Amino acid sequence: MVKFHSLLTFVSAICLASVTGVLAGPYTLSDNIVGPAFFDAFEWQAIGDPTHGRVQYVDQATSRSRNLTYASSNSFVLRADSTTTLSPSGPGRQSVRIRTKKTYQTHVAVFDVRHMPQGCGTWPAIWETNESNWPNGGEIDIVEGVNDQAPNAATLHTAAGCSMPASRTQTGTNGQLDCNYAVNGNTGCGVRFTEPNSYGPGFNNNGGGWLAVERNNQFIKVWFWPRNSGNVPGDVRNGNSGVNTDTWGTPSANFPNTSCDISKFFNAHNIIINLTFCGDWAGGVYGQSGCPSTCDDFVNNNPAAFANAYFDFASLRVYQ
């Protein structure tokens, strides 16, 4: 009886750990994307902007010929045009939107980012979704902001039926708790980070940092470590062949499955990186940002203002 009780206790502990995410387990490197490897791992999306931005997304050949994407052995840069004055009646500012050829479900993605786009009118994002089944297949925003307004926010967008608890273990601050895209104009359930240097000029002036997302059926978590932080896990800083998220400490944002069936609301996702201008969000709040003129007019007439509107990735490593 004692042995049976001990076994039952052990099994119960393992089940509880699985639900709470304590025993997430180690992950093994599946995709090591550094420098020129971005050109093979991603496809370029020369599409109309779904968020109605003042942007013209170009294909890979155009982005390479116009130096909007380029790579060295340890760097991949994705940027916008910063030389062309635009006609108000013509296409938007040339920029780039890329999507991984692979899709991922249970995984960890670690982004080592030296620089992110900054400037009035900018709306950069690093995110995951299944575009062909949005919003039913879910969306995870890892990096997103507008008009240099720090800090970063991590957000989920889903169909109706997924929400987050008010109390959870994270360092960030809850926004809306209902993830339903149809509530408050696709606000989603977001968490604002505590660090001012998690987004925009503050991020860039500090040499960037690391962002990571972990997704399984128990939870979705997002972490941020500034470049000069003493708390960067060794497996993250060194780009190890395996990572153990149980050693990473409290995440910036924690989205548990308490009132959201993650396996139901989130499909296999592509990772997307893009830079747009104005549009639904950056344009919608532009008047409250302290930026000059109107958003579209500023983007049209001030190409030099976008010299710092670029991503510089040291790496993207995906673990499964």
Backbone torsions as a table, in degrees:
resi	resn	phi	psi	omega
1	MET	NA	-38.9	179.0
2	VAL	-64.1	-42.5	-179.8
3	LYS	-64.1	-41.0	179.6
4	PHE	-64.9	-42.6	179.0
5	HIS	-62.5	-40.7	178.9
6	SER	-64.0	-42.2	178.8
7	LEU	-63.9	-43.0	179.7
8	LEU	-61.9	-41.2	178.4
9	THR	-62.7	-42.3	-179.6
10	PHE	-63.8	-45.6	179.5
11	VAL	-62.9	-42.6	179.2
12	SER	-61.3	-40.5	179.7
13	ALA	-64.2	-40.9	179.4
14	ILE	-65.6	-41.5	178.4
15	CYS	-63.1	-43.6	179.1
16	LEU	-63.1	-42.6	179.3
17	ALA	-62.5	-38.0	178.8
18	SER	-62.8	-42.2	-178.4
19	VAL	-67.8	-41.7	-176.3
20	THR	-81.6	-12.6	179.2
21	GLY	84.5	10.6	-178.7
22	VAL	-65.1	-42.4	-179.4
23	LEU	-101.4	71.7	179.4
24	ALA	-71.3	-28.8	177.6
25	GLY	84.6	158.4	178.6
26	PRO	-73.0	154.8	177.0
27	TYR	-121.8	149.3	-177.2
28	THR	-111.5	139.9	-178.1
29	LEU	-59.0	126.4	176.4
30	SER	-114.2	-30.6	-179.1
31	ASP	-139.2	116.4	-179.8
32	ASN	-109.5	96.9	-170.5
33	ILE	-106.2	106.7	-175.8
34	VAL	-135.9	135.6	173.7
35	GLY	56.3	-126.6	-176.3
36	PRO	-60.4	-17.9	-179.3
37	ALA	-63.4	-21.0	176.5
38	PHE	-61.1	-34.0	-178.5
39	PHE	-67.6	-25.4	179.2
40	ASP	-92.3	-32.8	-174.3
41	ALA	-80.2	-22.8	-175.5
42	PHE	-115.1	154.5	167.8
43	GLU	-110.3	146.0	-178.7
44	TRP	-88.6	134.8	-177.8
45	GLN	-108.6	93.8	176.8
46	ALA	-87.1	74.9	-172.8
47	ILE	-124.5	164.4	169.2
48	GLY	-65.8	143.1	-175.4
49	ASP	-73.1	118.6	178.9
50	PRO	-63.0	-19.2	179.8
51	THR	-99.8	11.9	169.6
52	HIS	63.9	37.4	-178.4
53	GLY	-80.6	166.6	176.1
54	ARG	-86.3	67.6	-170.2
55	VAL	-142.7	151.4	170.6
56	GLN	-125.8	104.0	177.6
57	TYR	-75.0	133.3	-175.2
58	VAL	-111.6	162.7	179.2
59	ASP	-80.1	175.1	-174.8
60	GLN	-63.6	-41.7	-179.1
61	ALA	-60.4	-43.0	179.5
62	THR	-68.3	-42.3	-178.6
63	SER	-64.3	-34.3	179.4
64	ARG	-76.2	-40.0	-179.1
65	SER	-69.3	-29.6	-179.8
66	ARG	-95.8	6.1	177.5
67	ASN	62.4	30.9	175.6
68	LEU	-86.6	-19.4	167.8
69	THR	-135.9	135.5	176.4
70	TYR	-158.1	161.4	-174.1
71	ALA	-141.3	151.5	166.4
72	SER	-121.2	-170.0	-176.1
73	SER	-63.9	-26.2	-176.8
74	ASN	-134.4	27.0	-177.9
75	SER	-152.5	140.6	169.8
76	PHE	-130.2	124.1	-177.7
77	VAL	-112.5	133.6	175.5
78	LEU	-127.4	121.7	-172.6
79	ARG	-141.7	172.3	176.0
80	ALA	-102.2	160.2	171.6
81	ASP	-59.4	135.6	179.7
82	SER	-131.8	25.2	-179.0
83	THR	-127.4	-15.0	-170.1
84	THR	-103.2	127.1	169.4
85	THR	-83.3	131.2	-171.7
86	LEU	-97.1	145.8	169.7
87	SER	-78.1	134.6	179.7
88	PRO	-58.0	-27.0	-178.8
89	SER	-95.0	-0.5	-178.2
90	GLY	-99.7	-173.1	-179.8
91	PRO	-66.6	163.8	-177.9
92	GLY	-76.1	-175.7	-179.0
93	ARG	-69.1	131.5	-178.1
94	GLN	-65.9	135.8	-179.2
95	SER	-155.2	-172.1	-170.6
96	VAL	-134.4	140.6	173.7
97	ARG	-132.9	122.0	-177.8
98	ILE	-125.3	151.7	-176.2
99	ARG	-138.7	134.8	179.2
100	THR	-61.0	143.3	175.3
101	LYS	-70.6	-29.7	178.3
102	LYS	-89.2	157.9	171.4
103	THR	-116.4	158.1	-174.4
104	TYR	-137.4	141.9	170.8
105	GLN	-112.4	-101.7	175.9
106	THR	-66.8	119.6	-176.0
107	HIS	-170.2	167.9	168.0
108	VAL	-125.5	132.8	174.7
109	ALA	-121.2	127.9	-179.6
110	VAL	-116.0	120.5	-178.5
111	PHE	-107.8	116.2	174.0
112	ASP	-97.5	104.8	-170.7
113	VAL	-116.1	120.8	178.4
114	ARG	-84.5	-29.7	-173.5
115	HIS	-155.4	141.0	173.6
116	MET	-122.6	159.0	-178.4
117	PRO	-59.8	137.8	175.7
118	GLN	-133.9	159.7	177.8
119	GLY	132.3	154.0	175.3
120	CYS	-59.0	137.3	178.9
121	GLY	87.1	-10.8	-177.1
122	THR	-79.1	148.8	177.0
123	TRP	-144.1	81.0	178.1
124	PRO	-86.3	155.1	179.4
125	ALA	-154.5	144.0	166.6
126	ILE	-123.1	120.3	-171.0
127	TRP	-154.9	173.3	-180.0
128	GLU	-134.2	139.3	176.5
129	THR	-166.4	171.6	166.6
130	ASN	-111.2	97.3	-172.0
131	GLU	-60.0	-33.9	-175.9
132	SER	-72.8	-13.1	-178.9
133	ASN	-129.9	30.2	178.0
134	TRP	-81.3	138.6	3.4
135	PRO	-91.3	-2.2	-173.3
136	ASN	-63.0	-25.8	179.2
137	GLY	-92.3	2.6	173.8
138	GLY	81.5	163.4	177.7
139	GLU	-147.5	137.7	176.4
140	ILE	-122.1	114.0	176.8
141	ASP	-95.6	118.5	-177.0
142	ILE	-95.4	-44.4	173.7
143	VAL	-128.1	126.9	175.5
144	GLU	-164.4	138.1	175.5
145	GLY	-173.5	176.4	-178.3
146	VAL	-142.5	151.3	168.2
147	ASN	53.3	33.8	177.7
148	ASP	64.5	19.4	-176.4
149	GLN	-88.1	99.7	177.3
150	ALA	-78.5	161.2	2.6
151	PRO	-90.3	-176.5	174.5
152	ASN	-69.3	157.4	172.9
153	ALA	-133.0	138.1	171.6
154	ALA	-104.6	134.7	-170.5
155	THR	-143.3	144.1	170.3
156	LEU	-107.6	143.4	173.0
157	HIS	-127.8	129.6	-176.6
158	THR	-142.7	177.2	166.7
159	ALA	-74.2	175.1	-178.8
160	ALA	-63.5	139.3	175.4
161	GLY	117.8	2.5	-179.7
162	CYS	-122.1	123.8	177.3
163	SER	-142.4	166.6	-176.5
164	MET	-115.3	148.2	176.6
165	PRO	-73.1	151.9	179.1
166	ALA	-69.8	-31.5	-179.1
167	SER	-109.2	122.4	178.4
168	ARG	-158.8	162.5	-175.0
169	THR	-85.9	104.2	179.9
170	GLN	-163.0	161.8	177.5
171	THR	-92.6	-18.6	-177.3
172	GLY	-81.1	178.0	-176.3
173	THR	-112.1	129.3	-179.2
174	ASN	-63.4	142.0	163.4
175	GLY	-102.9	-136.2	176.3
176	GLN	-60.0	142.3	-178.1
177	LEU	-94.1	-22.0	178.8
178	ASP	-84.6	122.2	-177.4
179	CYS	-84.1	-7.3	-175.8
180	ASN	-57.8	121.5	-177.8
181	TYR	-59.8	-25.1	-175.4
182	ALA	-81.1	-5.0	-179.8
183	VAL	-94.7	125.5	177.0
184	ASN	54.7	46.1	172.1
185	GLY	62.4	45.2	176.2
186	ASN	64.6	37.0	176.6
187	THR	-65.1	-39.8	-177.7
188	GLY	74.6	177.7	177.8
189	CYS	-100.0	104.6	-172.4
190	GLY	-110.4	160.6	174.4
191	VAL	-133.0	121.5	177.1
192	ARG	-85.1	131.5	178.8
193	PHE	-70.2	161.2	179.2
194	THR	-88.8	-20.3	-172.6
195	GLU	-88.3	120.9	175.6
196	PRO	-60.8	-26.0	-178.8
197	ASN	-89.7	21.7	176.5
198	SER	-89.4	-4.6	-176.4
199	TYR	-155.3	146.7	168.0
200	GLY	70.3	-150.4	-176.4
201	PRO	-56.3	-37.1	178.7
202	GLY	-62.8	-39.7	175.5
203	PHE	-62.5	-47.5	-176.3
204	ASN	-68.3	-40.0	-179.3
205	ASN	-66.0	-19.0	179.3
206	ASN	-98.6	9.0	-179.8
207	GLY	78.9	15.6	177.1
208	GLY	80.5	-141.9	-178.5
209	GLY	165.0	-163.0	-178.5
210	TRP	-114.7	137.2	170.2
211	LEU	-123.9	142.6	-178.8
212	ALA	-141.6	146.4	174.9
213	VAL	-125.3	137.2	171.7
214	GLU	-120.5	130.1	179.1
215	ARG	-130.3	127.8	167.3
216	ASN	-145.5	-171.4	-176.0
217	ASN	-78.5	-8.3	177.9
218	GLN	-92.0	-30.9	-175.1
219	PHE	-167.3	166.5	166.8
220	ILE	-125.9	127.6	-179.1
221	LYS	-128.2	147.9	176.6
222	VAL	-130.1	132.9	177.6
223	TRP	-117.1	154.3	170.8
224	PHE	-137.7	132.3	173.6
225	TRP	-127.1	118.3	175.8
226	PRO	-61.2	157.9	-176.2
227	ARG	-55.7	-39.9	-174.8
228	ASN	-95.9	12.7	-178.8
229	SER	-69.4	141.7	174.2
230	GLY	-85.2	0.0	-175.9
231	ASN	-106.6	11.5	179.6
232	VAL	-68.1	122.3	178.4
233	PRO	-58.6	143.7	-178.3
234	GLY	-60.2	-36.6	-178.9
235	ASP	-69.7	-25.2	175.4
236	VAL	-78.6	-51.6	-177.4
237	ARG	-59.6	-37.9	-174.1
238	ASN	-93.9	-3.6	-179.5
239	GLY	61.6	46.4	-175.0
240	ASN	-63.2	166.2	179.2
241	SER	-78.1	-7.5	174.5
242	GLY	-149.0	153.9	177.1
243	VAL	-132.0	149.8	175.7
244	ASN	-123.9	100.5	-174.9
245	THR	-67.6	-16.7	177.7
246	ASP	-64.5	-17.1	-179.2
247	THR	-98.9	5.1	-171.3
248	TRP	-88.3	-7.5	179.9
249	GLY	82.8	-172.6	-176.1
250	THR	-68.4	129.5	-179.3
251	PRO	-75.2	160.9	172.7
252	SER	-65.9	-40.9	-178.8
253	ALA	-135.3	135.7	-177.5
254	ASN	-131.7	119.6	-179.3
255	PHE	-118.4	91.1	-177.5
256	PRO	-80.7	168.4	-178.2
257	ASN	-89.9	19.2	-176.7
258	THR	-52.0	-48.8	179.4
259	SER	-129.7	32.9	180.0
260	CYS	-153.2	112.5	177.8
261	ASP	-77.1	96.1	-173.8
262	ILE	-60.5	-38.0	179.9
263	SER	-65.2	-24.6	179.1
264	LYS	-85.6	-41.7	-171.2
265	PHE	-92.1	-7.4	-177.6
266	PHE	-129.4	116.0	175.8
267	ASN	-79.2	-179.4	164.5
268	ALA	-62.5	134.1	-172.5
269	HIS	-116.6	146.0	161.7
270	ASN	-84.0	153.2	169.0
271	ILE	-93.3	130.7	-177.9
272	ILE	-121.8	137.7	174.4
273	ILE	-126.8	127.2	-179.3
274	ASN	-152.6	162.9	174.9
275	LEU	-136.1	114.5	174.6
276	THR	-118.8	178.9	-177.9
277	PHE	-134.8	141.9	175.9
278	CYS	58.1	-126.2	178.0
279	GLY	72.0	-160.2	-169.6
280	ASP	-58.8	-42.0	-175.5
281	TRP	-99.0	-59.9	-176.5
282	ALA	-60.4	-37.4	176.9
283	GLY	-73.9	-36.7	-176.9
284	GLY	-66.0	-29.5	-178.7
285	VAL	-111.0	9.3	-174.5
286	TYR	-58.1	-39.9	-177.5
287	GLY	-63.7	-19.7	179.4
288	GLN	-100.8	7.3	-171.9
289	SER	-95.8	-10.3	-175.8
290	GLY	83.5	6.2	178.9
291	CYS	-84.4	154.6	-175.7
292	PRO	-80.6	161.9	172.1
293	SER	60.1	-154.5	169.3
294	THR	-102.6	162.0	-174.1
295	CYS	-61.2	-52.3	-177.8
296	ASP	-61.3	-43.1	-179.9
297	ASP	-63.4	-39.6	179.5
298	PHE	-64.8	-44.4	179.8
299	VAL	-65.4	-39.1	-179.4
300	ASN	-64.9	-42.0	-163.3
301	ASN	-106.3	-0.2	-174.9
302	ASN	-131.6	64.1	-175.7
303	PRO	-58.8	-37.2	-177.6
304	ALA	-64.2	-20.8	179.2
305	ALA	-67.1	-10.7	-176.4
306	PHE	-109.3	19.5	176.5
307	ALA	-62.7	-27.5	179.2
308	ASN	-103.4	15.7	178.3
309	ALA	-89.6	75.0	-178.8
310	TYR	-151.6	149.8	167.1
311	PHE	-92.8	141.2	167.6
312	ASP	-127.8	108.5	-179.6
313	PHE	-98.3	126.1	169.9
314	ALA	-77.2	-33.4	179.0
315	SER	-171.9	160.4	164.5
316	LEU	-132.4	119.2	179.5
317	ARG	-119.7	128.3	179.3
318	VAL	-112.5	132.6	-178.4
319	TYR	-120.1	142.2	179.1
320	GLN	-135.4	NA	NA
